[in-house]
Amino acid sequence: MRLKVTKSKNSDHFSIIKSVRVNGKSTSKVVENLGNLETVIQKANGEDPYIWAKERAK
């Protein structure tokens, strides 16, 4: 699993993605939506939000 960060001019959005194969084709599935940057900062409890999200994806 890996972390996907979608950046816009207003905020960043964090998702945990899993790569899978379906009928010989590669695709990805969203395992968990962590929310925008402000939400992840609250969940991280003082840690760096990017590092916290990467650890959660492991």
C-alpha positions as CSV (number, residue, x, y, z in Angstrom):
1,M,0.0,0.0,0.0
2,R,1.1,3.5,-0.6
3,L,0.2,7.1,0.2
4,K,-1.3,9.3,-2.4
5,V,-1.3,13.1,-1.8
6,T,-3.5,15.2,-4.2
7,K,-2.5,18.8,-4.0
8,S,-4.6,21.8,-4.9
9,K,-4.1,25.5,-4.5
10,N,-6.2,25.4,-1.3
11,S,-5.3,22.1,0.5
12,D,-3.8,18.7,0.2
13,H,-5.9,15.5,0.3
14,F,-4.5,12.2,1.7
15,S,-5.5,8.7,0.6
16,I,-4.1,5.2,1.1
17,I,-4.0,3.3,-2.2
18,K,-3.5,-0.4,-2.9
19,S,-2.4,-1.7,-6.3
20,V,-4.1,-4.8,-7.5
21,R,-4.4,-6.9,-10.7
22,V,-7.8,-7.7,-12.1
23,N,-8.0,-10.0,-15.1
24,G,-4.3,-9.3,-15.9
25,K,-4.8,-5.5,-15.8
26,S,-3.2,-3.3,-13.2
27,T,-5.5,-1.0,-11.2
28,S,-5.6,0.7,-7.8
29,K,-8.2,0.7,-5.0
30,V,-8.7,3.3,-2.3
31,V,-8.3,1.6,1.0
32,E,-8.8,4.6,3.2
33,N,-9.4,8.3,2.7
34,L,-7.6,10.2,5.5
35,G,-9.0,13.6,4.6
36,N,-7.5,17.0,3.9
37,L,-4.4,18.5,5.5
38,E,-6.2,20.1,8.4
39,T,-7.9,16.8,9.3
40,V,-4.6,14.8,9.1
41,I,-2.8,17.4,11.3
42,Q,-5.5,16.8,14.0
43,K,-5.2,13.0,13.7
44,A,-1.3,13.2,13.9
45,N,-1.3,14.7,17.3
46,G,1.7,17.0,16.8
47,E,3.7,14.7,14.4
48,D,4.5,15.7,10.9
49,P,1.3,14.9,8.9
50,Y,3.2,13.5,5.9
51,I,5.3,11.1,8.0
52,W,2.3,10.1,10.1
53,A,0.3,9.3,6.9
54,K,3.1,7.2,5.5
55,E,3.4,5.2,8.7
56,R,-0.4,4.6,8.6
57,A,-0.1,3.3,5.0
58,K,2.4,0.7,6.1
